[in-house]
Amino acid sequence: MTIPTRSLGTTGPQVSALGLGCMGMSAMYGEADRTESIATVHAALEAGVTLLDTGDFYAMGHNEMLVGEALRTAPAARREQALTSVKFGALRGPDGGWSGHDGRPTAVKNFAAYSLQRLGVDHIDVYRIARVDPDVPIEETVGAIAELVEQGYVRHIGLSEVGADTIRRAAATAPIVDVQLEYALITRGIEDRILPTTRELGIAVTAYGVLSRGLISGHFAADRQLAASDYRAYSPRFQGDNLQHNLGLVEQLRKIAEQKGVSVAQLAIAWVLSRGEDIVPLIGARTPERLAEALGALDVVLDAADLTAIEEAVPADSAVGERYPAAAMADLDSER
């Protein structure tokens, strides 16, 4: 398979049409196997995936070290094609708890220094604060990253989970290549204001949660027992009647997938791919097998009739439950 490429905005690099989100290899979704996780990164690079997404707060640096190990042990040619996308700024305690975000310029540079060390690289390809620090103007945070670009430690500036007005303010400060946002069949809030804004400004979207944390993968069962460390044990969309309703949507999607001879996950990823060349889905595969399934979405062709059937089966706003618990929703940019 030859993976097509897409551009991260008008000023950013060419990347593979699917990126690999590595968070689940370290945290948030229960236990993960380190050896298998590294094998998955290697398989992704071998297949032609170039964009690897991580965050310095994913298991308090564990994920960056894992990605660093995977890069260090990959063949040189594959390692050189990899582009790192790193989120920073989330503050955590020894118990793993969350205590806000820090976007001060001095903190930005401090976070970057540690990320470079853990990843074992001399530069980060795309650097972004995970959530806006409400106490620091976005211009100051982006300005600090711009200084890192000038110094050669960062190649490009991204944003994460911000609204249209914040995107405009950031883009007026320095070139922004992409905004990382949750986007899926059942999570379409960016379509009203944010996506028109990014397109007007020539900024790409790297879409995470394209399978809604496994909810619309076709593999999640209603009776699945989740570990206390699994985010989904607390996610509103995975609770009680909400889960039953949402899995009903998945069954409607499954009918269409079976008619096309593809998996539910492949259909859901293909739908995100169909939304525009400026959108790069991040797939959260943790095993080579799930990676192979996700990459199969690149071969799925959706015509107008398919898209109509999909959106009739899973209309916008048809899911029940917020995408984050209340406390995390309150932590988002007020525009989101």
Order of alpha helices (4+ residues) and beta strands (2+ residues): beta-beta-beta-alpha-beta-alpha-alpha-beta-beta-beta-alpha-beta-alpha-beta-alpha-beta-alpha-beta-alpha-alpha-beta-alpha-alpha-alpha
